Amino acid sequence: MASKNTKKLLFHDNLKNLMKQRGFSQMMLAESTGISQSAISLYVTGRAVPKAGELQRMADALAVSMDYLWRKVGPETIQESSYYEHKWRETERELVKLREALKLLVNNVSQ
């Protein structure tokens, strides 16, 4: 069983890696979760660990499970992450298209 310090290291490494993959700065993650930037900094540097509610909000913002933030990343996890990252990017592209279509629709209705 992993020690508390090992789990903290896994968490902070996973958090940093996910933030980098998703393009989140500490401030962006703070704004999207309602967690202070100073608390995010403590989590990213491994000086503190979040409570369950904060962990859930970070997991939601980063589109992963809470468990994912705590577990050791192996080859199968990396493959799973690549799949979800691909789906994340597809969804972002679709969202951009939908926003543009909505703008056109609003402009046409208001004219």
Residue pairs with C-beta under 8 A, 6 or more apart in sequence:
2 10
2 72
7 49
7 70
8 46
8 49
9 46
10 70
10 71
10 72
11 43
11 46
11 49
11 69
11 70
12 43
12 44
12 45
12 46
14 68
14 69
14 70
14 71
14 73
15 43
15 44
15 58
15 69
16 44
17 73
18 24
18 62
18 64
18 69
19 25
19 26
19 29
19 44
19 62
21 81
21 85
22 62
22 63
22 88
24 32
24 61
24 62
26 37
26 40
26 41
26 44
27 37
29 35
29 40
29 58
29 61
29 62
30 36
30 37
30 39
30 40
32 61
33 40
33 54
33 57
33 58
33 60
33 61
34 57
35 50
35 54
35 57
35 58
39 48
39 50
39 54
42 48
43 49
43 50
43 58
50 58
52 66
55 66
55 69
56 66
58 69
59 65
59 66
59 68
59 69
62 69
63 84
63 88
64 84
68 77
71 77
73 81
